[in-house]
Amino acid sequence: MRIQLFATVVVLACVALVVGGCSTATIAESPAVTVTADSCTPLAQLATLSDAKDYSGLVRAALPSSGISAPDPAPEQSLPTTVMSHDLSGDTSVTVSSTDRVIAMDISGSIAATIAGLGLLDSLVARDISTTFDEAATLPVITSSAHTVNSEVILAMRPDLILTDGSIGPIDVVLQLRDAGIAVVFVETDPSVAGVAELARQTATALGVPAAGEVLGEHLRSEIEAKITEIAGILPRGDRLRMMFVYLRGTSGVYYLFGQESGSDVLITALGGVDVAAEIGLEGMRPMTDEAMVAANPDLILVMTNGLASVGGVSGLLEDRPAIALTEAGKNQRFVEMDDGEILSFGPRTVTVLDALARAIYAPASGS
């Protein structure tokens, strides 16, 4: 479970780091290209790079739409239902009597996306800041940019069920909501292929549609595994790309490296890359140091779109953090960006995210 991530998230959003110095040199930025996922064109039909390292410039990986497909008609719910909630105090039994007004909240928006994938989007009455898919766009936001929640704001929404993994908090506020009589169910959101399927099952069980969760979980597992196999089939010969995920928030001076158990390691492995943060022993989310960046020396750096914009784009980042400019990725301005609410979302959109990133990394010429 990812309850422990909340403290790190607050640091990411609120703490300014003093890391390295700044260069006054002006670095020319290569124009970006956009590569979009395409379910109609197999990866094998693309003109892929013969050498994975033979490319320079920024590429944006995009989804064709932010929508989530859902079964029609929606599954029939069986309520009330009693489920196990995995919170800080251990496993507790929670009875869910109504799902008319549901709030789902986690750091990646995966729970809300899973609810939409189950066909129960109409149950949602609010969203967290990471829930960015189209169908949820009009829902009121109950989290701030720091992924924190306010009990008064949530109570005003009159929810009868809150689904969370503990990665949004403070956890004391979430527990206060439970003490106020709201059914609060903690689900597990492990960032992995198996975790995607398990999240579907746990979410569906809490909503009174366990059979639908089994179907969705198996469908997602099969789709993702097939996409990983498809990506493996287009990997260029020679050394695999050394990749790293860097979290950027220039307005707060935040530069973090994502390592093992952060979700980025699973993403990089699925994309056929070498996770260099894990290679140098980084676990979770750690402040970027010049020494760590130079030691890792990635060929390609993955970033969130808004994060990159917050530091002035690639040129601004390289000027502000000369250590990144010394890496192979920095020398070639080899960055791949993707929307913040998509790149680390493990759920119904994972297969499309992988497709878009694979095209951006290995077939950048297919973009515009």
C-alpha positions, 0 to 999 in steps of 0.5 A, spaced: 500 500 500 502 507 498 500 510 504 507 512 506 507 516 499 503 522 502 509 525 506 513 524 500 508 528 495 507 534 500 515 534 500 515 534 492 509 540 492 512 544 497 519 544 499 524 548 495 531 544 494 538 547 493 541 542 488 547 545 484 548 551 481 546 555 474 549 556 468 548 562 464 549 559 458 543 559 453 542 552 450 538 552 444 532 547 444 530 543 439 523 543 436 518 538 439 514 533 435 508 529 438 507 522 437 500 519 438 498 512 440 494 508 435 490 502 436 489 501 429 497 501 427 501 495 430 508 497 432 511 493 428 509 497 422 512 503 424 519 506 421 523 504 428 530 507 429 535 502 427 539 504 433 535 506 439 540 512 441 540 515 434 535 521 436 536 528 438 530 532 441 524 532 445 518 528 443 511 528 446 507 522 447 500 523 447 493 519 447 488 519 442 483 522 447 483 522 454 476 517 454 475 511 458 471 505 454 466 502 459 461 496 458 454 498 456 450 497 460 453 498 466 453 492 471 448 491 476 450 492 483 449 488 489 448 492 495 449 492 501 456 489 501 461 488 506 469 488 504 476 488 507 479 495 508 487 495 508 488 501 512 494 503 517 490 500 523 490 493 519 485 490 515 478 492 517 471 490 515 467 495 512 460 495 510 458 499 503 450 500 503 450 505 498 454 508 492 450 513 489 455 519 491 462 516 491 469 520 491 475 516 489 482 519 490 489 517 489 496 520 487 495 517 480 488 518 479 488 510 478 482 509 482 477 513 479 479 511 472 478 504 474 471 506 476 470 509 469 472 502 466 467 498 470 462 503 467 460 506 474 462 513 472 456 516 474 457 514 481 463 519 482 461 526 485 468 529 485 475 528 483 482 528 485 487 533 481 490 527 478 483 524 475 484 528 468 480 523 463 475 527 459 469 524 462 471 526 469 472 533 467 466 537 470 467 534 477 469 538 482 476 537 485 477 536 492 485 536 492 490 542 492 496 542 487 499 538 493 495 532 493 492 534 500 484 534 502 480 538 506 475 534 510 470 540 510 470 540 502 469 533 502 463 533 507 460 538 503 460 533 497 456 528 502 459 522 499 457 515 502 463 512 500 470 514 499 475 509 495 483 511 497 489 508 497 492 512 502 497 516 497 492 522 498 491 525 505 493 527 510 491 520 513 488 523 519 483 527 515 481 521 511 480 517 518 476 523 520 472 522 515 471 515 516 469 517 524 464 522 521 460 516 519 462 515 511 464 508 509 472 509 507 475 503 503 482 503 502 484 499 496 491 497 494 494 500 488 501 497 486 504 500 480 504 493 476 501 489 471 498 484 477 496 491 481 492 493 475 488 487 475 488 487 483 485 494 483 480 492 478 477 487 483 478 490 489 474 497 487 469 492 483 468 488 490 467 495 494 462 497 489 458 491 489 460 488 482 465 483 483 464 479 477 465 485 473 472 486 477 474 480 475 472 481 467 476 488 467 482 485 471 483 479 466 482 484 460 487 489 462 492 484 464 491 481 458 492 487 454 498 490 458 502 483 457 500 483 450 503 490 449 509 489 453 510 483 448 509 487 442 514 493 444 519 487 445 518 486 438 520 492 436 526 494 440 532 496 436 539 491 436 544 493 441 544 496 447 538 498 451 536 505 452 538 507 459 532 511 462 530 515 468 524 518 470 525 525 473 519 529 477 520 537 476 516 542 479 520 549 477 516 553 481 518 550 488 525 548 486 523 541 486 527 536 482 526 528 484 529 522 481 524 516 481 527 509 483 525 502 484 517 502 487 515 508 484 512 506 478 517 509 473 521 502 474 515 498 472 514 503 466 521 503 464 522 495 464 515 495 460 518 499 455 524 495 454 529 500 457 534 500 463 532 503 469 538 507 471 535 510 477 534 502 480 541 501 477 545 506 482 540 503 488 535 509 488 528 507 491 522 510 491 522 518 490 529 521 492 531 529 491 536 529 485 543 530 486 548 532 481 552 526 483 547 521 482 545 524 475 552 524 472 553 517 475 546 514 472 548 518 465 541 516 462 540 516 454 533 518 455 529 522 460 521 521 462 518 527 464 511 530 466 508 535 461 507 540 466 513 539 470 517 540 464 514 547 462 515 549 470 522 549 469 522 553 462 522 547 457 528 543 456 533 549 455 531 551 461 532 545 465 539 544 462 541 551 464 538 550 471 541 543 472 548 543 468 549 536 471 543 533 467 546 537 461 552 532 462 548 526 461 547 523 454 540 525 454 542 532 456 547 532 450 542 530 445 536 533 449 533 526 449 526 527 453 520 524 452 514 528 456 507 526 457 501 529 461 501 529 468 495 525 469 497 519 464 504 517 464 504 514 471 496 512 471 496 504 472 489 502 470 484 502 464 489 507 460 495 503 461 496 499 455 495 506 451 500 510 455 505 504 453 503 504 446 504 512 446 511 512 449 513 506 445 512 510 439 515 516 442 521 513 444 522 508 438 519 511 432 519 518 433 519 520 426 511 517 426 510 524 429 508 531 427 
